[in-house]
Amino acid sequence: MAVALDEKEYFYGHKGCAGCGGSLAVRLALKTLGENTFVVVPAGCMSAVGFVYPQLCFGVNALISPFASTGAMLSGVAVAAKALGFDDVNVVGFAGDGGTADIGLQALSGAIDRDDNIIYICYDNEAYMNTGIQQSSLTPYGTKTTTSPAGEHIHGSQNVKKDMFDIIAAHKIKYAATASIGNIPDYIRKVEKASKVKGAAYIHVAAPCPTGWGIASSDTIAIAREAIECGLWYLAEYENDEYTLNKPVKNFSSIEMYLKKQARFKHLTDEDIQTITQLRDRKWEELERRINRG
């Protein structure tokens, strides 16, 4: 069933780069959740582009948290809303990959452990984009960043992307999902579903950054869709201790074509691409085993 979006705009007039995937993820989520929403964002892209006085672009109540404290402040807002008798409200946080998987992980873990009535959305652009494109723990293998340069001997990041979806599911959270702005109806459906959860919900949405990825601003959605099609991003849900793949991929498109469209991967060798392909295949085998167990 299609979700009816609010006609009003609640994230409008921001100062983000053209084609910003993160801003699109925020805009769509708020149009899904509506005006009875409280927002928390940490230091990062969305706070940098959304709170430039006097062009404050949030049309709902929003505040900036310390970088490490998004989960904790969401908990505080949720408890305050309950104490004030605000029953029909959404309390949602938007944090990037660094603010989620690195700096904010402890506070997020605590909020989920307490099962606070919050929605946490990580917009994953796969590096610390706001401060100059530095590597995060969600930066994929081989990516060129300012802290993982592509040299003669080391071709970009040597780390494997941290699996936040599995980490969050390991908390036995009520609802968790991966999403992508490359599949907007799926993302909207999952935000709507998260809003109905009585307790903690988490969505991890792929949100390409044209500046950091080295793509045209008009290609943001297309490159996100291609990541799904080549198997480097998957759409899944976790609830009731079970995993569901929303879009099983039988025949992957070319990983090399996806990678070579992005400046951050231009340096990769055939051997590097083979390694990335093996990592993808291993991940999908792991997903299938988990789902079959369920």
N, C-alpha and C positions, 0 to 999 in steps of 0.2 A: 504494500500500500504506500502510495506517495505521501510524503509529509508536506503539509501546507506551510510555506514560509511566511513569516510576518512581512508585510509590505514595507514597514518602516526599516530604516537603516540605523544600526546601533554602533557601527564602527565605520565612520565616514569622515573623509578629509584628512587621513593620516599622511605622514611625511615619508612613508616607506618607499623603497626603490620600485621602479616600474616592474610589474610582474611578480611582486613579492608573494611567495606561496604562503608564508606565515600569516600575512594580513588577510589573505583570502580564507584561510582556515578559521581565523577569528571572526571575520564578517559572517560567514555561513553559519557558524555555531550560534552566534548571537541572534541571527534571524530565525534560527530554529528554536532557541530558548525563549526569546521574547523579552519584553521590557521588565518583567519581574525577576531580574537577574542581578546578582552582585559578582563583580569580577575582581580577581587578584592577578597581577602580573609582576614577575620579578624584574630586576635590572636585566635588560636584554633588548632585542629588536623591538618588540611591541611596546615596551615602556618608552623607548627612545623615540619612536615615531608617533606614539599616541598621546603624549602628554607635553606637547610643545605649545606652551602658553603664547597667545590666547587661542590657538587652534586645537583645543582639547577635543579629541575625535570620538570618545566613548559617549554613547547616548544612554548608557545605564551607569549606575554607581560603580566606580572602578578605583582601585588604589594600587600603588606600587609597593611590593614587599622587598625586604633585603633579599639578595640573590639566593641565599640558602634556605629561605623561610617560606616559600610559596605554600607548601603543604600545611605548615603550622598556622599561617594566617588564614588559609581557607577554613581550617578547623575553628579558629576563633570567630570568624564571620558566621559560620554555620551555627555555632552555639549561641551567638548573640541574636541571630535571626529567630531561633527557637525561643529564646528567653523573651523576646519582644512579641511573640505570637505570630510571626510571619510564617505561615504554613506553606503557602503556594509560591515559593521562591526557589530559584536555582542559584547555587553558589559554585562558581566555576573559575578555575585557574588556567591560564595559558602560559606555558613556559617552553623555552627552546630545549634543544638536546643537552646543551651544557648545563642549563639550569635545572634539568630533570635528572639525567643519568649520572652527572658528576656532582655538582655543587648542591643540588636540592634533594638528593636521593634519601638522605636520612629523614628529613621532615616529611617527605612523601610517604615513606615506609611507615612512619608513626601514624599518619592520618589514616592510612589504609588499615593498619592494625587496630585502631580504635573504631573503625568502620564509621567514620564521620560522614554526614550526609553532604558529600561534595562530588563535583565532577572535576577531574584533572585532565587537561588536554595538553599533550606534548606535541608541539609543532616541530618536527624533526627536519632541519635543513643540513644536518650532518657536519656541522662545525660551529665554532663560536664566530658567527658572521658579524655581529654588531661591533666587535672589538678588533676586527682585522683578519678574519678567516683563519683562526687557529684551530688545531685539531682538538676534537672532543672524543670521549669514549664511544660515541656513535658515528665517528668518521669511518667510512669503509676502508678496507684494505686497498692500498695503492693510491689513495687520494693525495693530491698535491695541495698542501696548505702552507701558510707562512711558518708553521712550526714542524711541518713534515714535508720539506722541499723534495723535489724530484731531482736527485743527483745521479752521478755516474754509477754508484754502487748500490744506493738505496733509492728505490723508485716510489717515493711518497710514503704514506702511512704504512707501518708494518703491523699495526694492530688489527684485530678482527672486530667488527662492530658488535658492541655489547647488545645482548638480546633483552631489551627492557620488557617486552611482552611476557617472556618467560619469568622474568624476575617478579613482575607484578602478579602474574598468575600464581606464583609460588606463595604469595600472601593469602591465597584462598579468598581473593576479593570477590565481591558479588558480581561485578561485571567489568570485563576488560576487552578492548578491541584494538585491532590495527585498522587504519584507514588511509586514504590518500586523496589529495585533491585531483588526482587523475581519475577518480571515480566518485564524483560529487554526490550522486544519489545514495550511494552506499555510506558515505561519510555522514550525510544529513540523517539518514535512518539510524545510525549508531549514536549520534548526539541525542536524537529524540529518545532512543531507548535508554540511554544513560540518565536522562532527566527523570525517568520513571522509577529508577532504582532508589530504594530507601536504604541509603548507606553509601559507601564509596564506590565510584565508578572511574575508570581510566580509559582514555583513548589516545592512541599513538598514531598521529597522522603525518604522512610524508608530505613535506612542504618545500619543494625546491626553491633555491635562492639563485636567481640569475646572475647576481654579482659574484657570489662565491663559487658557483658551479661553472661559470663561463659559458652561458647560453644566452640566446636572445630573450628579451623580456616577454615576447609573444609566445615563447615555446614552453612556458612553465607547466601548463596542464598536460601538454603533449609528452613532455619528458617524464612527468610523473606517471602517466599512463603506460609509457614504454617500459618503465621500471617494473611495473606489474607484469607486463606481457613477457619480459625476458626472465622473470623469476627472481629478480633481485629485491622485490618487495612483495609481500603476500598480504592478503586480506583475510582476517580471522577474528573469531570471538572466543571468549572464555566465560562461561557461566555454569553454575551448578557443578563445578569441578570437571567440566567437559570442554573440549576444544572443538571448534567448528571452522572449517575452511570455507569462506564465502565464495571464493573464485578459484577452484582447482585449475591448474594449468597443465594441460596434457602435452602440448607442443610449444616449447619456449621459442620466442623470437631471438634474434642474435644479440648476445651480450656485447660483442665487439662493436656493433653498430650503435648501441645505446651508449657505451662508454666513450667512443670516439667523437660523439657529438658535443662533448663537454670539455672545456679547456682544462679542467682539473685532472682529466685522465688522458690527455693527448700523449703523454710520455710513455704510456704503458707498452711493454713489449708483449710478444706472443706468449711468452712464458708467464708474465703477469696475468694476462687474460685467462690463461689456462688455470692458474691458481684460483682466480675469482670464480671461474666456472665450477671448479671442484668444491669450493666453499658453498656455492649456491646448491649444488646437487646434494651435498651432505645435509644442508639445512632442510631441504624438502623431504629427504628420507626420514629425518628426525620428526618433522611435522606429521608425516603419514603414519609413523609408528605410534605417535602419541594419540592421534585421532582413532586409529584402529584399536588401541587399548581402551578408549572411551566407549 
